[in-house]
Amino acid sequence: MKEIRWGIIGCGDVTEVKSGPAFAKATNSTLVAVMRRNSALAEDYARRHGVPRWHDDAEAIIGAPDIDAVYIATRPDSHHDYTLRCAKAGKAVYVEKPMAMTHAQCQEMVAACKAANVPLFVAYYRRAMPYMLKVKDLLDGGAIGRVAAVQVRHFARLPPVGERTGGTLPWRVDPAFGNGGIFFETVCHAIDILDFFFGEITGTRGFAANVAGAYPPEDTVTASFAFASGVTGCGLWCFATDRESDEIEVVGTDGSLSFHPFSFLPIRLTRASEVSEFPIVNPNHVQQPLIQTIVNELNGVGRCPSTGLSAARTARVIEEILKDYQAAVRR
């Protein structure tokens, strides 16, 4: 198999441990160059991570003849533009989540990559993590019988006061860089993993509110959803409460299974009075398993489980959940 040569556009925090080092550590993969608009930070990243070269212009990555695939690790408001430019240049694309600002943009990205005959992958890396694959194995193996319903709960505290004052908001809750604050930027991981386990969500209804008033987007969301597979579900997300917790519980005809898509506490299987726990250790670079599937697919071996098509479905669900609230805010 050939060595897949990578370039990174946007070497910020997410690339320090979660993703960046994995491009050099994955089999048949190498990181050739990184780009950041701040040249000093780009140079510093390249030096610390042993990357051969750095740039402060994205075109130096997109147009480089020695780069096969580009990882776009910038904020969501630039994903659409960079993806279209990479596709036009004939580069395979791996873009961070959320895939784009809107579902329509996601569709345009998928269409552009299809027209250019280049693959499009999205960083919903939980689809390849050992923790989530164990959950999938238990569900697919009938550990709780036939799946009937799923319930999602995710609670978090408000960002520290110092991050919400002084005229500058963290980008995740700044409306200029997202369509739904922490819900838009974070909860997509949970929605995507449900798509991975149970298939496409075909019906959605959501309600949202800004309870604490600490930043412009909503901080509390409830939703119900139905999958084409017949499974139904509901969710409650509150990012203005007094604690940090996350859990997804799947109820079946013979028991239940609970897991934690953010804290990764042990998976718990309950059947009658019997409880079994499965503690799964994550890899140091959590995106490495997914990156390996991309490298393998580019070499003609297997398929990456997170594509532009699957990620666009997640974007559509998030947009549907928030649409009534956002329409009311615009009025």
ABEGO torsion letter per residue (X at the ends): XBBBBBBBBGBBAAAAAAAAAAAAABBGBBBABBBBABAAAAAAAAAAAGBABBBABAAAAAABAABABBBBABBAAAAAAAAAAAAAAGBBBBBBOBABABAAAAAAAAAAAAAAGBBBBBABAAAABAAAAAAAAAAAAGAAEBBABBBBBBBBBBBBAAAABGGBBBAAABAAABAAEAAAAAAAAAAAAAAAAAEBBABBBBBBBBAAGABABBABBBBBBBBAAGBBBBBBBBAABABBBBBBBBBBAAEBBBBBAAAGBBBBBBBEABBBBBBBBBBABAAAAAAAAAAAAAAGBEBBABBAAAAAAAAAAAAAAAAAAAAAAAX
